[in-house]
Amino acid sequence: MDGNSGGPGASGAGGTGGTAAASIAPLLAPDGWALLEALPPYPGPDAALGLGARLRAEGAEPALVAAALTQSRLRARGAAKFGPFADGMLFTAEGLEQATRLEVAAHHARRFRDAGCTRVADLGCGIGGDAMALASLGLEVLAVDRDEAAAAVATVNLRHWPEARVRRADVLDVLPHLGAGTDPDLAGVDGAWLDPARRTATGRRVLDPERASPPWSAVLDVAARVPATGVKLAPGVPRDIAAASGRSAEVQWVSVDGDVVEAGCWFGPLARPGVTASALVLRGGPRGRTTTVVDGTGMEPPAAIASPDGVGAYLYDPDGAVVRSGLVGRVAELVDGVLVDPTIAYVTSPRLVETPLARAFAVEEVWPFGLKALRTRLRDRGVGAVEVLKRGSAVDVEQLRRSLRLEGPRSATLVLTRLAGQQHVLLCRPVVHG
């Protein structure tokens, strides 16, 4: 698929091969799009059956009804990532699952804009979430994906930006032409964004970046030819992934409302000077959305460690992006605290500090771990329900719940961890900030 982005039914936007493409094709005709746009908000699976029966009784083609209701359901799910924009988009189920949240894509796009890029190749564009964010900042975009359904959907989703083009092609076939002057579509490209496929053909998740498509070695080759290159990686990549390859880059872990969603690796002018690892923490709260960035240079001093009896009044559970970026020490500095153990990402402090970088718990009691003693202590305190957190503990949480056999009106948080090398239990209660 290769053509200027346009509305449904634009040249090249359809597709006859593949189940997903065939299910989308009916919606790209004017009557199909009109039916989709006329549907009420997705009513749920039971009511959708009745709605489908009514539409078919009124003369709508069964394939079109099925396609429209599928899109209605996907749009309802897509609101979690795309907000109100989802109501005007098309999706595939797989594309929606793998798509970058629009809030995160906006941060990606601002990197390219602030680096002075004017034309970005989005390689492995999927349904077009990152391409939409780039185009909305006035950047020209060439979005590439080999999947017929994804390319068709991306074309529809980019229809509002005439400077965005979608090309159906294998990214691996496009990469050799970047910076080589051998492909007119790539002329003037001064930024590259890659989102490698991290699943096999059978749907198994790929953890090794070199086994993704395109592989990590190909990403490094792109970065050598297009300095302003960024790549979306799985959150579990090692902190030294770029340095181990002999490259200078910034790796930033991103969390949204406590869920670590990606690690972005930024090369050349997209990386901030002196920053090798960082955490971007996006959270919603009573005062609205907050955006917090923590930066590391790789030269951070080690955080102090608590003594065996040095647990303070509060325990902090740092956000996953902070943990993965190796910047837990920054949380310790912020709350005037220390680590509970040299290898454990919990921080204890005598002070209560409100921060989006960590959950805070008031520490009520601390005991050495022992199942019988723990059961007795919780029953004596009337605890009947527990949230269990753990780091540095091999305890099976579900088996522990069954073994405790708790009854009582109170709820509490149990933190299983090491203190000065020994297994302990902290009885806590969450701190709720106003």
C-alpha positions as CSV (number, residue, x, y, z in Angstrom):
1,M,0.0,0.0,0.0
2,D,1.6,3.2,-1.1
3,G,-0.4,6.4,-1.5
4,N,-1.3,9.8,-0.1
5,S,-3.3,9.4,3.1
6,G,-7.0,10.0,2.4
7,G,-10.4,9.1,3.7
8,P,-11.9,5.7,3.7
9,G,-12.0,4.3,0.2
10,A,-8.8,6.2,-0.8
11,S,-6.7,4.5,-3.5
12,G,-4.7,1.6,-2.1
13,A,-6.5,1.6,1.2
14,G,-8.4,-1.6,0.7
15,G,-7.2,-5.2,0.8
16,T,-8.4,-8.6,-0.1
17,G,-5.7,-10.8,1.5
18,G,-5.8,-11.9,5.1
19,T,-8.6,-12.2,7.6
20,A,-8.0,-8.8,9.2
21,A,-7.8,-6.9,5.9
22,A,-10.9,-8.7,4.6
23,S,-12.8,-7.7,7.8
24,I,-11.8,-4.0,7.3
25,A,-12.5,-3.7,3.6
26,P,-16.3,-3.3,3.9
27,L,-15.8,-0.3,6.0
28,L,-13.7,1.6,3.5
29,A,-16.6,2.0,1.1
30,P,-18.8,5.1,1.7
31,D,-21.9,3.1,2.9
32,G,-19.7,1.0,5.2
33,W,-18.1,4.1,6.8
34,A,-21.5,5.7,7.1
35,L,-22.9,2.7,9.0
36,L,-19.9,2.6,11.4
37,E,-20.2,6.3,12.1
38,A,-23.9,6.0,12.8
39,L,-23.5,3.3,15.4
40,P,-24.1,4.3,19.1
41,P,-21.3,3.8,21.6
42,Y,-20.4,0.1,21.9
43,P,-23.2,-1.3,24.1
44,G,-21.4,-4.4,25.3
45,P,-21.4,-8.0,23.9
46,D,-25.0,-8.9,24.8
47,A,-26.6,-5.7,23.5
48,A,-24.4,-5.8,20.4
49,L,-26.0,-9.1,19.4
50,G,-29.4,-7.5,19.4
51,L,-28.1,-4.5,17.6
52,G,-26.5,-6.7,14.9
53,A,-29.7,-8.6,14.4
54,R,-31.7,-5.3,14.0
55,L,-29.2,-4.0,11.4
56,R,-29.4,-7.2,9.4
57,A,-33.2,-7.1,9.5
58,E,-33.0,-3.6,8.1
59,G,-31.1,-4.9,5.1
60,A,-27.4,-4.3,6.0
61,E,-25.0,-7.0,4.7
62,P,-24.0,-9.5,7.4
63,A,-20.3,-9.0,6.7
64,L,-20.6,-5.2,7.0
65,V,-22.5,-5.5,10.2
66,A,-19.9,-7.8,11.7
67,A,-17.1,-5.5,10.6
68,A,-18.8,-2.4,12.0
69,L,-19.6,-3.9,15.3
70,T,-16.0,-5.2,15.6
71,Q,-14.7,-1.7,15.0
72,S,-17.2,-0.3,17.5
73,R,-15.8,-2.7,20.1
74,L,-12.2,-1.9,19.2
75,R,-12.9,1.8,19.4
76,A,-14.3,1.4,22.9
77,R,-11.1,-0.4,23.9
78,G,-9.0,2.1,22.0
79,A,-10.2,5.0,24.2
80,A,-7.8,3.8,26.9
81,K,-4.9,4.6,24.6
82,F,-6.2,7.2,22.3
83,G,-8.9,9.0,24.3
84,P,-11.6,10.7,22.2
85,F,-9.6,10.3,19.0
86,A,-10.4,6.6,19.0
87,D,-14.0,7.4,17.9
88,G,-12.7,8.4,14.5
89,M,-10.1,5.7,14.1
90,L,-9.9,2.2,12.7
91,F,-8.1,-0.6,14.5
92,T,-7.0,-4.2,14.2
93,A,-7.0,-6.2,17.4
94,E,-3.3,-6.9,17.2
95,G,-2.5,-3.4,16.2
96,L,-4.4,-1.9,19.1
97,E,-2.7,-4.2,21.6
98,Q,0.8,-3.2,20.3
99,A,0.1,0.5,19.6
100,T,1.8,3.2,21.5
101,R,-0.5,5.2,23.8
102,L,-1.1,8.6,22.2
103,E,0.1,10.3,25.4
104,V,3.5,8.5,25.1
105,A,3.6,9.0,21.3
106,A,3.4,12.8,21.9
107,H,6.6,12.6,23.9
108,H,8.3,10.7,21.1
109,A,7.2,13.2,18.5
110,R,8.4,16.2,20.6
111,R,11.9,14.6,20.6
112,F,12.0,14.7,16.8
113,R,10.6,18.2,16.6
114,D,13.0,19.6,19.2
115,A,15.9,17.9,17.4
116,G,15.1,19.9,14.3
117,C,13.8,17.0,12.2
118,T,11.4,17.8,9.4
119,R,10.7,14.4,7.8
120,V,10.5,11.2,9.8
121,A,10.2,7.6,8.6
122,D,8.0,5.6,11.0
123,L,9.2,2.1,10.3
124,G,6.8,-0.5,11.5
125,C,4.0,2.0,11.9
126,G,1.2,-0.5,12.8
127,I,-2.1,1.3,13.1
128,G,-0.3,4.7,12.9
129,G,-0.3,6.0,16.5
130,D,3.2,7.4,16.5
131,A,2.8,8.7,12.9
132,M,-0.3,10.6,14.0
133,A,1.6,12.2,16.9
134,L,4.5,13.2,14.5
135,A,2.2,14.6,11.9
136,S,0.2,16.6,14.4
137,L,3.4,18.5,15.2
138,G,3.8,19.5,11.5
139,L,6.4,16.9,10.6
140,E,6.3,15.0,7.3
141,V,5.9,11.3,7.8
142,L,6.5,8.2,5.8
143,A,4.8,5.4,7.6
144,V,5.8,1.9,6.6
145,D,4.3,-1.5,7.5
146,R,4.3,-4.8,5.7
147,D,0.9,-5.9,7.0
148,E,-1.9,-5.2,4.6
149,A,-4.6,-4.5,7.3
150,A,-2.2,-2.4,9.4
151,A,-1.3,-0.3,6.3
152,A,-5.0,0.2,5.4
153,V,-5.9,1.2,8.9
154,A,-2.9,3.6,9.2
155,T,-4.0,5.3,6.0
156,V,-7.5,5.9,7.4
157,N,-6.1,7.1,10.7
158,L,-3.7,9.5,9.0
159,R,-6.3,11.0,6.6
160,H,-6.3,14.4,8.4
161,W,-2.6,15.0,7.6
162,P,-1.9,15.4,3.8
163,E,1.8,15.4,4.5
164,A,1.7,11.9,5.9
165,R,2.1,8.9,3.5
166,V,1.6,5.2,4.2
167,R,3.6,2.7,2.3
168,R,3.0,-1.1,2.4
169,A,6.4,-2.7,2.5
170,D,8.7,-4.9,4.6
171,V,10.8,-2.6,6.8
172,L,13.8,-4.9,6.2
173,D,13.5,-4.1,2.5
174,V,13.4,-0.4,3.2
175,L,16.3,-0.1,5.6
176,P,19.1,-0.5,3.1
177,H,17.8,2.6,1.2
178,L,17.9,5.0,4.2
179,G,20.4,7.7,3.5
180,A,21.5,6.0,0.3
181,G,19.5,8.1,-2.2
182,T,18.2,5.0,-3.9
183,D,14.5,5.4,-3.0
184,P,12.6,8.6,-3.8
185,D,10.1,8.1,-0.9
186,L,13.0,8.3,1.5
187,A,14.5,11.6,0.1
188,G,14.8,14.2,2.8
189,V,14.3,11.8,5.7
190,D,16.2,13.2,8.7
191,G,14.7,11.1,11.4
192,A,13.8,7.4,11.9
193,W,11.5,5.8,14.4
194,L,11.4,2.0,14.7
195,D,8.9,-0.2,16.5
196,P,10.3,-3.7,15.9
197,A,7.9,-6.6,15.9
198,R,8.4,-8.6,19.2
199,R,6.3,-11.6,18.5
200,T,6.9,-14.7,16.3
201,A,4.5,-15.8,13.6
202,T,2.9,-18.1,16.2
203,G,2.3,-15.2,18.6
204,R,5.1,-16.0,21.1
205,R,6.7,-12.9,22.7
206,V,10.4,-12.3,21.7
207,L,12.6,-11.0,24.6
208,D,15.9,-10.8,22.8
209,P,16.1,-7.5,20.7
210,E,18.3,-9.2,18.2
211,R,15.4,-11.7,17.5
212,A,12.9,-8.9,16.9
213,S,12.1,-7.7,13.4
214,P,14.0,-5.6,12.5
215,P,16.8,-6.9,14.8
216,W,18.9,-4.7,17.1
217,S,21.8,-4.9,14.7
218,A,19.7,-3.4,12.0
219,V,18.6,-0.6,14.3
220,L,22.2,0.2,15.0
221,D,22.8,0.3,11.2
222,V,19.9,2.8,10.8
223,A,21.3,5.0,13.6
224,A,24.7,5.0,11.8
225,R,23.1,6.4,8.7
226,V,20.3,8.5,10.2
227,P,21.7,10.0,13.4
228,A,18.2,11.1,14.7
229,T,17.0,7.5,15.3
230,G,14.7,6.3,18.0
231,V,13.5,2.8,18.7
232,K,10.8,1.3,20.9
233,L,12.0,-1.6,23.0
234,A,10.5,-4.0,25.5
235,P,10.8,-2.7,29.1
236,G,13.1,-5.7,30.1
237,V,16.1,-4.6,28.0
238,P,19.3,-4.2,29.9
239,R,20.3,-0.6,30.9
240,D,23.6,-0.9,29.0
241,I,22.0,-2.1,25.7
242,A,23.4,0.8,23.7
243,A,26.8,1.0,25.5
244,A,27.3,-2.7,25.2
245,S,27.0,-2.2,21.4
246,G,29.6,0.6,21.5
247,R,27.0,3.3,20.9
248,S,26.1,6.4,22.9
249,A,22.4,6.8,23.5
250,E,19.8,7.6,26.1
251,V,17.5,4.8,27.2
252,Q,14.3,6.0,28.7
253,W,11.8,3.8,30.5
254,V,8.2,4.9,30.4
255,S,5.4,4.1,32.8
256,V,1.7,5.1,32.6
257,D,-0.2,5.0,35.8
258,G,2.2,2.5,37.3
259,D,2.5,0.2,34.3
260,V,5.9,0.2,32.6
261,V,5.0,0.2,28.9
262,E,8.3,0.6,27.0
263,A,11.9,1.5,26.9
264,G,12.8,4.0,24.2
265,C,16.4,4.2,23.0
266,W,17.3,7.6,21.5
267,F,20.4,8.2,19.4
268,G,22.2,11.3,18.2
269,P,20.4,14.6,18.6
270,L,17.3,12.8,20.1
271,A,19.4,11.9,23.2
272,R,19.8,14.6,25.8
273,P,23.4,15.5,26.5
274,G,24.9,13.7,29.4
275,V,21.8,11.5,30.0
276,T,22.3,7.7,29.6
277,A,19.2,6.4,31.5
278,S,16.0,8.1,32.4
279,A,12.5,7.4,33.6
280,L,9.4,9.1,32.3
281,V,6.5,8.7,34.8
282,L,3.0,9.6,33.6
283,R,0.3,9.5,36.3
284,G,-3.3,10.6,36.8
285,G,-4.5,11.9,40.1
286,P,-7.0,14.1,41.8
287,R,-5.2,17.2,40.5
288,G,-5.0,15.8,36.9
289,R,-2.1,14.3,34.9
290,T,1.4,14.7,36.0
291,T,4.6,14.2,34.0
292,T,7.8,13.5,35.9
293,V,11.2,12.9,34.3
294,V,14.2,11.5,36.3
295,D,17.6,11.6,34.6
296,G,20.8,9.6,35.2
297,T,24.3,10.1,33.9
298,G,25.6,6.7,34.9
299,M,27.7,8.4,37.6
300,E,25.2,8.3,40.4
301,P,26.7,7.6,43.9
302,P,25.3,4.4,45.6
303,A,22.4,5.0,48.0
304,A,22.9,4.5,51.7
305,I,21.6,1.3,53.2
306,A,19.4,0.9,56.3
307,S,20.6,-0.9,59.4
308,P,18.7,-4.1,60.5
309,D,16.7,-2.0,62.9
310,G,16.7,1.1,60.8
311,V,13.3,0.9,59.1
312,G,11.7,4.3,59.3
313,A,8.1,5.3,59.6
314,Y,7.5,5.1,55.9
315,L,8.3,2.7,53.1
316,Y,8.5,3.8,49.4
317,D,7.8,1.4,46.5
318,P,9.4,3.2,43.5
319,D,7.7,3.3,40.1
320,G,8.7,0.5,37.8
321,A,10.3,2.9,35.3
322,V,12.5,4.4,38.0
323,V,13.5,0.8,39.1
324,R,14.4,-0.3,35.6
325,S,16.4,2.8,34.8
326,G,18.5,2.2,37.9
327,L,17.5,5.5,39.5
328,V,16.0,4.3,42.8
329,G,18.7,6.4,44.6
330,R,17.0,9.5,43.3
331,V,13.9,8.5,45.2
332,A,16.0,8.0,48.3
333,E,17.4,11.5,47.9
334,L,14.0,12.9,47.4
335,V,12.4,11.4,50.5
336,D,15.6,11.7,52.6
337,G,15.7,7.9,52.9
338,V,17.9,4.8,52.5
339,L,17.5,1.5,50.8
340,V,16.3,-1.4,52.9
341,D,19.0,-3.7,51.3
342,P,21.8,-3.1,48.7
343,T,20.0,-5.2,46.1
344,I,16.3,-4.3,46.8
345,A,14.4,-1.3,45.3
346,Y,12.5,-0.3,48.4
347,V,13.3,2.9,50.2
348,T,12.6,3.7,53.9
349,S,12.5,7.1,55.5
350,P,11.3,8.8,58.6
351,R,9.6,11.5,56.4
352,L,6.4,11.4,54.4
353,V,6.9,13.0,51.0
354,E,4.3,13.1,48.2
355,T,5.9,12.1,44.9
356,P,4.6,10.4,41.7
357,L,7.8,8.5,41.6
358,A,6.9,6.0,44.4
359,R,3.9,4.7,46.4
360,A,4.2,5.5,50.1
361,F,3.2,3.2,52.9
362,A,3.1,3.8,56.6
363,V,5.1,1.1,58.4
364,E,3.2,-0.3,61.4
365,E,5.4,-3.3,62.4
366,V,8.4,-5.2,61.2
367,W,9.0,-8.9,61.9
368,P,11.4,-11.6,60.8
369,F,9.6,-13.8,58.3
370,G,8.0,-17.0,59.6
371,L,4.7,-18.4,58.5
372,K,3.3,-19.5,61.9
373,A,4.3,-16.3,63.6
374,L,3.0,-14.2,60.8
375,R,-0.4,-16.0,60.8
376,T,-0.7,-15.5,64.6
377,R,0.3,-11.8,64.5
378,L,-2.2,-11.0,61.7
379,R,-5.1,-12.8,63.4
380,D,-4.3,-11.0,66.7
381,R,-4.6,-7.7,64.8
382,G,-7.9,-8.7,63.1
383,V,-6.4,-8.6,59.6
384,G,-8.6,-10.5,57.2
385,A,-7.4,-9.2,53.8
386,V,-3.9,-8.5,52.7
387,E,-2.2,-6.9,49.7
388,V,1.2,-8.7,49.3
389,L,4.2,-6.9,47.8
390,K,7.6,-8.6,47.5
391,R,11.1,-7.9,46.3
392,G,14.0,-10.2,47.2
393,S,11.7,-13.0,48.4
394,A,11.0,-16.4,46.9
395,V,7.7,-16.8,48.7
396,D,4.7,-17.8,46.4
397,V,2.2,-15.1,47.1
398,E,-0.9,-17.2,46.3
399,Q,0.3,-20.1,48.4
400,L,1.0,-17.7,51.3
401,R,-2.6,-16.3,51.1
402,R,-4.0,-19.8,51.3
403,S,-1.7,-20.7,54.2
404,L,-2.6,-17.7,56.3
405,R,-6.3,-18.5,56.3
406,L,-7.1,-15.0,57.6
407,E,-10.4,-13.7,59.1
408,G,-11.1,-10.3,60.4
409,P,-12.4,-6.8,59.6
410,R,-9.1,-5.1,58.8
411,S,-7.1,-4.9,55.6
412,A,-3.4,-4.4,55.4
413,T,-0.4,-4.4,53.1
414,L,2.4,-7.0,53.7
415,V,5.8,-6.3,52.2
416,L,8.1,-9.3,52.0
417,T,11.7,-8.3,51.5
418,R,15.2,-8.5,52.9
419,L,16.5,-6.2,55.6
420,A,20.3,-6.3,55.9
421,G,20.3,-9.6,54.1
422,Q,17.6,-11.3,56.3
423,Q,14.0,-12.0,55.2
424,H,11.4,-9.8,57.0
425,V,7.8,-8.8,56.8
426,L,6.6,-5.3,57.0
427,L,3.0,-4.7,58.0
428,C,2.0,-1.4,56.3
429,R,-1.0,0.7,55.3
430,P,-1.0,2.7,52.1
431,V,-0.8,6.5,52.4
432,V,-3.5,8.3,50.4
433,H,-2.6,11.8,49.6
434,G,-5.3,14.4,49.3
